[in-house]
C-alpha cells in the first residue's frame, strides 16, 4: 500500500461570505454595524419584520421588492434574510437576464424555486464515529488513465472504549481527502450512504496544537465506534425531484441510456411533493422556506411575472425577494410602462424596501470589513484612498481593487497594502467612467 498525499483545497470567498445576519438588536432596531452589514438601517429593520412574518407563517402570497441604486446592499440584505432564518436555510440567486436568456424560462424559475425550499429531515442512522488514529490511502492504477488514483483507504478509529480498523472504498477515501482528514480528527461515517462528516479535533490527541486553531476542539467520543444516532440533514425539493426522476430513468431500462435529453417532468415533481408531505405528516421532517433572490427583475417579461405571481400562492413556495434599480419603465416585451417594469397586479403583492447610497463613513467601514475577510491588511492611508475611490467612483470599484492592491503589496515584500498600491491598481484598472471616456476619445477607431 502506498500513501497518497492530500491536495490542499482552495476555497473561494463569496462577496457576501462575511454576512451573518441583519445586525438587529432585541427590539428589531438596526445597529450601525452588525451582522457584517453597515448602514441601511431602515432597510434592515424592514427586512427584520419580513423575517418575523416568515417565522409566524404570515407572508403567504406575498414577496419582497428591493429598490435602490446599484451597489447599495440589496443582495447583501437578501443574503442576511436567509442567514436570519437559519444556518441551513437555502439561498438561490438569479439574475433577470439569466432567466430571460434561457431557452425555457419557466423551467429555470421552477427549478430555482424548488432549490430554494428545504426539507429538514431527522432520522436515526447507523454511524461509525471516532478519532482518527491512523489513515493511509491506497493507490489504484487503471488501463484507462496514466496516473495513479485513489483506490481506497485503511483507517483506524478509536473512542475512549474501543479501537477498530476499517477498509473503505474510493468514494469514502475521496471524501476523506477533500475534508483534509488527518490524525487526531473526529469524524463520523454514515454506514448506509458512506457520507463523511468532520466534527472537529479531539482534545489531547493527534498532531501538535497551536495557540490559535481554525477548527474547534471537541471531547473524544466514548462508547462503541458503531452506534445508532439521530442525524439532521437538509435537502431541497429539487434534490427530491432529481432522486425521483433518477429512479424513473433506472426503471425505464437500457433505452434510457440513449436519451438525448432527460428532463424533470410534472409527474416527477408531483411524486416528490407526495414524498415531502408524507415525511412532514409523519413528523420525520419539517419544511424550511428558503430565499430565492432575483436581481435586475425588470429584465423579466410577462410570462415570467405571471409564473412568479402563481408561485407565491403555492403551498410549497420560498420567500421571493426581487431587486431593481429602475424607475418607471416598460414591461419587457410590451409597450406598457409600469413602476420598476413590473406589472401592477404583481406589485400589489410585494412589500417594497428601499436602499440609499452609502455615506463616506459607511463606505470606509464596508471596505474595512471586506479587507479583513479577504485577508488584505490596509494601512490608514490605503483605507482613506480606497474610501475616496468608493465615494467618488463607486463602492464596488473600490472593493474590487482590494485583491489587486494586495498583490501589489506582496510584490513589494510589504506586510500591508499602502496608498501607493491603491493608486497603482487604480491607474491600471479603469472604472466605468474612465472606460466610457476611453471609448469616446477613440470612438472613430471603434467598431459599432
C-alpha positions in Angstrom: 0.0 0.0 0.0 1.3 3.5 -0.9 0.2 6.6 0.8 -1.3 9.4 -1.3 -0.9 13.0 0.0 -4.0 15.1 0.0 -4.1 18.2 -2.1 -5.0 21.4 -0.2 -8.4 22.6 -1.1 -8.6 26.2 -2.4 -11.7 28.0 -1.0 -13.1 30.9 -3.0 -14.7 33.6 -0.8 -18.1 34.9 -1.7 -18.7 38.6 -1.9 -21.2 38.2 0.9 -19.4 35.4 2.9 -18.9 37.8 5.8 -22.7 38.3 6.3 -24.1 36.5 9.4 -27.5 38.3 9.7 -29.3 41.6 9.7 -27.5 43.0 12.7 -30.6 43.9 14.7 -30.9 44.3 18.5 -33.6 42.5 20.5 -36.1 45.3 19.7 -35.6 44.9 16.0 -33.6 48.1 15.7 -30.6 48.1 13.3 -27.1 48.5 14.8 -24.9 50.9 12.8 -22.6 47.9 12.1 -23.9 44.4 12.7 -24.1 41.0 11.1 -21.5 42.1 8.6 -23.7 44.9 7.3 -23.1 48.6 7.5 -25.8 51.4 7.4 -29.1 50.9 5.5 -30.8 50.9 9.0 -34.3 51.3 7.7 -34.0 48.7 5.0 -32.5 46.2 7.5 -35.3 46.9 10.1 -37.9 46.3 7.3 -36.2 43.1 6.4 -36.3 42.1 10.1 -40.1 42.4 10.0 -40.1 40.2 6.9 -38.2 37.6 8.8 -40.7 37.7 11.7 -43.6 37.4 9.2 -41.9 34.3 7.7 -41.4 32.7 11.1 -45.0 33.3 12.0 -46.2 31.9 8.6 -47.8 35.2 7.7 -46.0 36.1 4.4 -48.0 33.7 2.3 -49.0 35.0 -1.1 -46.5 38.0 -0.9 -43.0 38.7 -1.9 -40.4 41.4 -1.3 -39.0 44.0 -3.7 -35.7 45.8 -3.0 -35.4 49.1 -4.8 -32.3 51.3 -4.8 -29.2 52.4 -6.8 -26.5 49.9 -7.8 -24.1 48.9 -5.0 -26.4 49.8 -2.1 -26.6 46.4 -0.5 -29.8 44.9 -2.0 -28.2 41.5 -2.5 -26.5 41.6 0.9 -29.8 42.2 2.7 -31.4 39.3 0.8 -28.5 37.0 2.0 -28.9 38.4 5.5 -32.6 37.4 5.5 -31.6 33.8 4.7 -29.0 33.9 7.5 -31.6 35.1 10.0 -33.9 32.2 9.1 -31.3 29.6 10.0 -27.9 28.2 9.1 -29.4 25.6 6.7 -31.8 27.9 5.0 -31.4 27.6 1.2 -30.5 30.7 -0.7 -30.7 30.8 -4.5 -29.6 33.8 -6.5 -30.6 34.5 -10.1 -30.3 37.5 -12.5 -33.1 38.6 -14.6 -31.0 38.4 -17.8 -30.0 34.8 -16.9 -33.7 33.8 -16.8 -34.9 35.5 -20.0 -31.8 34.3 -21.8 -32.6 30.6 -21.1 -34.5 28.5 -23.6 -37.1 27.5 -21.1 -37.7 30.5 -18.8 -40.4 29.0 -16.6 -38.4 25.8 -16.1 -35.4 27.8 -15.0 -37.6 29.6 -12.5 -39.3 26.4 -11.3 -36.0 24.7 -10.6 -34.7 27.7 -8.8 -37.9 27.9 -6.7 -37.6 24.2 -5.7 -33.9 24.6 -4.9 -34.9 27.4 -2.5 -37.2 25.1 -0.5 -35.6 22.9 2.0 -36.8 19.8 3.9 -35.1 19.3 7.3 -35.1 15.6 7.8 -34.5 13.9 11.2 -33.6 10.2 11.0 -31.9 7.6 13.1 -28.9 6.1 11.3 -26.1 3.6 12.0 -22.9 5.5 12.0 -19.2 5.0 12.9 -17.8 7.8 15.0 -14.3 8.1 16.5 -10.9 9.8 16.5 -8.6 9.1 13.6 -5.6 7.1 15.0 -4.2 6.2 11.6 -5.0 6.9 8.0 -3.4 5.5 4.8 -4.6 5.9 1.3 -4.2 3.2 -1.4 -3.2 4.0 -5.0 -5.0 2.4 -7.9 -3.8 2.1 -11.5 -6.2 1.7 -14.3 -5.6 1.0 -18.0 -7.7 4.0 -19.0 -5.8 6.6 -17.0 -2.0 7.0 -17.0 -1.7 8.3 -13.4 -2.5 6.6 -10.1 -5.8 7.4 -8.5 -7.2 6.9 -5.0 -8.4 3.3 -4.8 -9.4 3.3 -1.1 -8.1 3.8 2.3 -7.3 2.0 5.6 -8.4 4.0 8.6 -8.1 3.2 12.3 -10.7 4.9 14.6 -10.9 4.9 18.3 -13.1 6.1 21.2 -12.4 6.1 24.9 -13.6 2.5 25.0 -12.9 0.9 21.6 -10.4 0.8 18.7 -11.0 -0.7 15.3 -9.6 -0.6 11.7 -11.7 -0.3 8.6 -11.0 -0.6 4.9 -13.1 1.9 2.8 -13.6 2.3 -0.9 -12.6 5.1 -3.2 -15.8 7.1 -2.7 -15.2 7.4 1.1 -11.4 7.9 0.6 -12.0 10.8 -1.8 -14.3 12.4 0.8 -11.6 12.0 3.5 -9.0 13.7 1.2 -11.4 16.5 0.3 -12.1 17.2 4.0 -8.3 17.1 4.7 -8.9 14.5 7.4 -5.8 13.6 9.4 -4.7 12.0 12.7 -6.5 13.4 15.7 -9.6 14.5 13.8 -13.0 13.3 15.0 -15.1 12.0 12.1 -18.4 10.4 11.5 -19.2 8.0 8.6 -22.8 7.0 7.7 -22.6 3.3 7.1 -25.6 3.4 4.7 -24.7 6.3 2.4 -21.0 6.5 3.0 -21.2 10.2 3.8 -18.3 11.5 5.8 -18.6 14.4 8.3 -15.6 16.0 10.0 -16.7 17.0 13.5 -13.5 18.7 14.8 -10.2 17.9 16.5 -10.0 15.7 19.6 -8.5 17.3 22.7 -5.1 15.9 23.6 -4.9 13.7 20.5 -3.1 13.8 17.2 -0.7 16.4 15.9 0.8 19.4 17.7 -1.7 22.0 18.6 -1.2 25.8 18.1 -2.2 28.8 20.2 -4.9 29.6 17.7 -6.7 26.9 15.8 -9.0 27.1 12.8 -11.1 24.1 13.9 -12.9 23.7 17.1 -11.7 21.1 19.7 -14.2 18.5 21.0 -14.2 15.8 23.5 -13.1 12.3 22.5 -16.2 10.2 21.8 -17.0 7.4 24.3 -18.7 4.1 23.9 -18.7 1.8 20.8 -17.5 3.0 17.5 -20.6 1.7 15.7 -23.9 3.0 17.0 -27.3 4.5 16.2 -27.6 8.2 16.2 -30.2 10.8 15.2 -28.9 12.8 12.3 -30.4 16.0 10.9 -29.9 16.9 7.2 -31.5 19.4 4.9 -32.3 18.5 1.3 -34.1 20.7 -1.2 -37.3 19.8 -3.1 -35.2 19.9 -6.2 -32.9 17.2 -4.7 -36.0 15.0 -4.2 -37.2 15.8 -7.8 -33.9 14.6 -9.2 -34.0 11.4 -7.0 -37.5 10.6 -8.2 -36.5 11.2 -11.8 -33.4 9.0 -11.4 -35.5 6.1 -10.2 -37.9 6.6 -13.1 -35.0 6.5 -15.6 -33.5 3.4 -13.9 -36.8 1.5 -14.2 -37.2 2.6 -17.9 -34.5 0.2 -18.9 -31.5 0.3 -21.2 -33.1 2.7 -23.7 -32.9 5.4 -21.1 -29.1 5.4 -21.5 -29.5 6.7 -25.1 -31.9 9.6 -24.3 -30.5 12.8 -25.6 -32.4 14.9 -23.0 -33.6 13.9 -19.6 -35.9 16.5 -18.0 -37.8 16.7 -14.8 -41.5 16.2 -15.5 -44.6 17.3 -13.7 -45.1 13.7 -12.6 -41.7 13.6 -11.0 -42.4 16.8 -9.1 -45.8 15.5 -8.1 -44.3 12.4 -6.6 -41.6 14.5 -4.9 -44.3 16.6 -3.3 -46.0 13.5 -2.0 -42.7 12.2 -0.5 -42.2 15.6 1.2 -45.8 15.7 2.5 -45.5 12.2 3.9 -42.3 12.9 5.7 -43.9 16.1 7.2 -47.1 14.3 8.2 -45.1 11.6 9.9 -43.2 14.1 11.9 -39.9 13.0 10.4 -39.2 16.3 8.6 -40.1 20.0 8.6 -40.4 22.5 5.7 -37.6 25.1 5.5 -38.7 28.0 3.3 -35.6 29.4 1.7 -34.9 32.7 -0.2 -35.0 33.0 -3.9 -33.4 36.2 -4.9 -33.9 37.7 -8.4 -31.6 40.7 -9.3 -32.5 43.0 -12.2 -36.1 41.8 -12.0 -37.1 44.5 -14.6 -35.4 42.2 -17.2 -38.2 39.7 -16.9 -41.2 39.5 -19.2 -44.9 38.9 -18.7 -44.6 35.1 -18.9 -42.1 35.2 -16.0 -44.1 37.7 -14.0 -47.2 35.5 -14.4 -45.3 32.5 -13.2 -44.0 34.3 -10.1 -47.5 35.5 -9.2 -48.8 31.9 -9.3 -45.8 30.6 -7.4 -46.4 33.0 -4.5 -49.8 31.3 -3.9 -48.3 27.7 -3.9 -48.2 25.6 -0.8 -44.5 25.0 -1.5 -43.1 28.5 -2.0 -39.9 30.1 -0.8 -39.5 33.7 0.1 -39.2 35.5 -3.2 -37.0 38.6 -3.0 -36.6 40.8 -6.1 -34.3 43.7 -6.7 -34.3 46.6 -9.3 -32.6 49.9 -9.9 -35.2 51.1 -12.4 -37.9 53.6 -12.0 -40.9 53.8 -14.4 -40.0 51.7 -17.4 -41.6 49.4 -20.0 -42.6 45.9 -19.1 -40.2 43.8 -21.2 -41.8 42.7 -24.5 -44.7 45.2 -24.2 -45.3 48.9 -24.7 -46.9 49.2 -21.3 -45.0 51.4 -18.8 -45.1 50.5 -15.1 -43.2 51.3 -11.9 -39.9 49.3 -11.9 -41.0 47.4 -15.1 -43.3 45.1 -13.0 -47.0 44.5 -13.7 -49.3 46.2 -11.3 -51.0 43.0 -10.2 -47.7 41.6 -9.0 -46.6 45.0 -7.5 -49.7 44.8 -5.2 -48.3 41.6 -3.7 -44.9 43.0 -2.9 -43.6 44.6 0.3 -41.2 47.2 -1.0 -37.9 48.0 0.8 -35.7 50.9 -0.4 -32.0 51.4 -0.1 -30.0 54.6 -0.3 -26.4 55.5 -1.4 -23.8 54.9 1.3 -22.1 57.8 3.1 -18.3 58.2 3.1 -18.1 56.8 6.6 -20.2 53.8 5.8 -18.0 53.1 2.7 -15.0 53.2 4.9 -16.5 50.6 7.3 -17.6 48.3 4.5 -14.1 48.4 2.9 -12.6 47.6 6.3 -14.9 44.5 6.7 -14.1 43.3 3.2 -10.4 43.8 3.7 -10.5 41.6 6.8 -12.5 39.0 5.0 -10.1 38.9 2.1 -7.0 39.0 4.4 -5.8 42.2 2.8 -4.4 44.3 5.7 -4.6 48.1 4.9 -2.6 51.0 6.2 -4.7 54.0 7.3 -3.6 55.9 4.2 -4.6 53.0 1.9 -8.0 52.8 3.6 -8.6 56.5 3.1 -7.5 56.2 -0.6 -10.0 53.3 -1.2 -12.7 55.2 0.7 -12.2 58.2 -1.6 -12.4 56.0 -4.7 -15.6 54.4 -3.3 -17.1 57.8 -2.7 -16.1 59.5 -5.9 -16.5 56.5 -8.3 -18.3 53.5 -6.7 -18.2 51.2 -3.7 -18.0 48.1 -6.0 -15.0 49.6 -7.8 -13.1 50.2 -4.5 -13.9 46.7 -3.2 -12.7 45.2 -6.4 -9.3 46.9 -6.0 -8.6 45.2 -2.7 -7.2 41.9 -4.1 -5.1 43.6 -6.9 -3.7 46.0 -4.3 -2.8 43.1 -2.0 -0.9 41.5 -4.9 1.0 44.8 -5.4 1.9 44.9 -1.8 3.1 41.2 -1.9 5.3 42.0 -4.9 7.0 44.8 -2.9 7.5 42.4 0.0 5.2 44.6 2.2 3.1 43.3 5.0 0.3 45.9 4.5 -1.4 47.5 1.5 -0.2 51.1 1.3 -1.6 54.1 -0.6 0.9 53.6 -3.4 -0.5 50.1 -4.1 -4.1 51.5 -4.2 -3.0 54.3 -6.5 -1.2 51.9 -8.8 -4.1 49.5 -9.3 -6.5 52.4 -9.7 -4.2 53.6 -12.5 -4.1 50.3 -14.4 -7.7 49.1 -13.7 -10.4 51.5 -15.1 -13.7 52.2 -13.5 -16.9 52.6 -15.7 -16.4 56.4 -16.1 -12.8 56.0 -17.3 -13.8 53.2 -19.7 -16.5 55.3 -21.3 -14.1 58.3 -21.6 -11.7 56.0 -23.5 -14.4 54.8 -25.9 -15.5 58.4 -26.5 -11.9 59.5 -27.1 -11.2 56.8 -29.6 -14.7 56.4 -31.0 -13.5 56.9 -34.6 -11.4 53.7 -34.2 -14.2 51.7 -32.6 -16.4 49.2 -34.5 -20.1 49.7 -34.0 
